[in-house]
Amino acid sequence: MLAIIGGSGLTQLTNLTVERREVIRTPYGEPSGPLTFGRLCGQPAIFIARHGYGHTIPPHEVNYCANIWALKQAGASCIVSIAAVGGIRADLGPGAIVIPHQIIDYTWGRKSTYHEGGDAPVVHVDFTQPYDPELRQVLLAAANDAGQAVSDGGVYAAMQGPRLETAAEIDRLERDGADIVGMTGMPEAALARELDLPYAAITVVANHAAGRGDSKLGIQFASLEDILRETMERVRHIIEMICLEDK
């Protein structure tokens, strides 16, 4: 069963026919909210809003462990993450959609593994390819079938937040090889790997990163809402095609 984690700009999935909402208890505390169960194009699906349904949970306070555990417990077979990002690469301006293939983790202090505490054995998971290759191809095919242009590949820099970055920090990320910057990609992807849940992301560029394009002197917040609303509608079409291809 497909699970979708909605980020900024996608606190609800309007094309999901809702059947029920359920609060899932986990050993890691409360998830961001109840899981929404329903159907997308006739196929069963689960949705959760990463920041809460009122968008009240900042990136560094999201209970990633509880969210991923709850989706696994509810029967998810794979996870598609939707997230808003800033564009570092010159061709990734506002409104671009990127299916990233790599992550650089700059976060700190977040609970990032299920394998710790007490007498738990040390467990190492292979993270060479942080996004599931097969699921990435499914997303790319769905975008093509939906007639939506996306960028195949990109390096996602996961920052701590909740503040946005300085121009100098973005310069550093670019030197490190990052193409887009966000705040929620980790530890979400690693936790999914630990639970053997295929995980991939659809990222929406909401703005030029600090010091780039029209963000050269500052982020233009006034335009973000319109960009996210328009681009998330394109993302919904892609998600619909994922479900149609499963039939």
C-alpha positions, 0 to 999 in steps of 0.5 A: 500500500502506498504511503504519502508524507505531505510537506509544506504546501501539501497538508492534505491530499485532495484527490484522496477519497478518505475512508477513515482516520486513525491514531497510531500509537508507537514505541517512539511517541506520537506521530505528526497526526492521525493517519488518513486512509483512503483510495487514490484512483481506486487504490488503497493509500495512506497519507500523513502531514509531516508538519501536522494538519495545521502545519504547526510542527517545525522541521527539527521537532517532527517525530520522524521515528513515530511517523515512519513506524506508524506507516509501517505498522499500518501496512505501507509497502513504500513511501513517497515523500513530498517536500518543498525545497530551495533551488541551488542549481541555476536551472532549478528555479521556483516551480521546478519539480525534482526527483532527487537521487542523493542526500547530504545530511547537515542535521544534528540532534535528531533521533535518527535510528531505531537501533539504540538504547538498552541492549540493542545491538549495533545495526548498520544499513547500507545507504549508498543510494538513499532513495530506492532506485525502483521507486524513483523510476516509478515516480519518473514514469508517473511524471512522464505519463502525467505530462509533468516535466521533472528533473531526474536526479539532484542532491538534496542538502538536509539542513537543521532549520527552522531558519533558512540559510545564509548566502554563504551557507548556500555557497558552501552547499553548492561547493559540496555538490548540493542542488536543492536544500530542505529541512526534512529529508533526514532522518526520514529516508534513513529510518525508512531504510531501517524498516525496509520501506522503499522510499523516494521523494518528489521535491518542489522548488518553492524559491531560489536559495539564499543569494541566488536569483531573486533571493539574492538579497533575501527570500521573496516570501510573498510569492511562495504560497502561489508557487507551492499551490500551483506546483503541488497541483502538478504533484497531485497529478503525478501521484494519481499516475502512480496509483493508476500504474499499479492497477 
